Amino acid sequence: MARHPHKTNRFFSAIAIALAALTAGGTVLASAAATTPDSIRYTEKTVNDTSVYEKLSEGGDYHVIAAHEVTVVNGDTSVKVLARDCRVADVLETAGITLGSRQITYPPMGSPITGDCEVRVLDAKLVPVTADGMTKNVLLPDGMVAESLLQGGVELGKEDILNVDRTASMQDVDAITIQRVTYANETVSEKIPYDSVKENDDSIDLGDTKRKTEGVDGEKAVVKRVRYIDGKRDSAETIAEKVVRKPVDEVNLVGTKGAGTAGGAGSFTDENGVKVSYQYVLTGSGTAYTAPAGATTATGKAVYEGGVAVNPDLIPYGSKLYIESTDGSVVYGYATAIDTGGALMDGSAIVDVFYFSLDQCYQWGRREVNVYVIG
């Protein structure tokens, strides 16, 4: 609704004059005082929460101009400015505010004005900030570190790593280092190791073994959530996996022929549930050793897993044996006496089992064992 100029308050009249000047290309609507001609009337309307000023003449409407109200806070004082199509720097110029050498604005000076907002003038100090492979001196205002970096125009991700606490006071900080943390999902192929299983076979001599099926490793696709710090891989977490190819078990046949032979000193049940007779049993310390493939033993045979070292005075070479820990928790299984060594001859051990893998030797270590002499 049109209002006669003499009914319009002085502040609004001044704004209207500035708005009229805007048609000539101005961007900030200052509140300078001016005289309103009697032939021009002004109305104030609201459209979508934006102040709209409509200039009218006796002949009708001339134009409509939308403006944003910007409050500039500088210390204990504040100034309101109407603006459109401009940036923070233009608003400060209109408000008559010149930044000191240790002051910044938030939002930054180059930020566009897109709506009603508040611009704050902040006291700041020059702080070296290292990030993204470079170091820059940045004006950062007082307050908590994370907030100060934001106000100083420094990008800070939620999981980026700082050399100082995010909630620390800038007054206590002389330099800041930011390590960028990013994540990426990566799919890799991983091996599924095959298992070795044993099956009894009464057509094979007791203690002898025969390979029935070769083991084949399987494959699975694994999706990992990988963490990078400044572009370098730091850690990975498995978030999903899918079997592409199932593994095939290695199957070994274990001879049980003659296992039920009567007349022995006793019997035991092997790891496959077969009851086996033995001639005698020795209990004592069992150790483990390794050697390269092809190395020969005291009997001239090449080393192999299942060929063990003994004191031939206690256990003759060629004897068929079954070896397990006295508590039954670890089983070496069927073996043949083919070698000897110092520890066996001096009595510090009654058997030295053989592995090609040094890690398996370490796992075996030294333990109390039962050595069943089968024949």
PyMOL commands that set and color helices and strands:
alter all, ss='L'
color gray80, all
select helices_A, chain A and resi 5-7+10-22+88-94+145-151+170-172+342-345+358-364
alter helices_A, ss='H'
color red, helices_A
select strands_A, chain A and resi 28-29+40-47+50-57+60-74+77-83+103-106+117-131+134-141+161-162+176-179+181-192+196-205+209-213+218-229+232-245+250-257+266-269+275-278+280-289+307-309+320-325+331-339+351-354+367-373
alter strands_A, ss='S'
color yellow, strands_A
deselect
rebuild
show_as cartoon
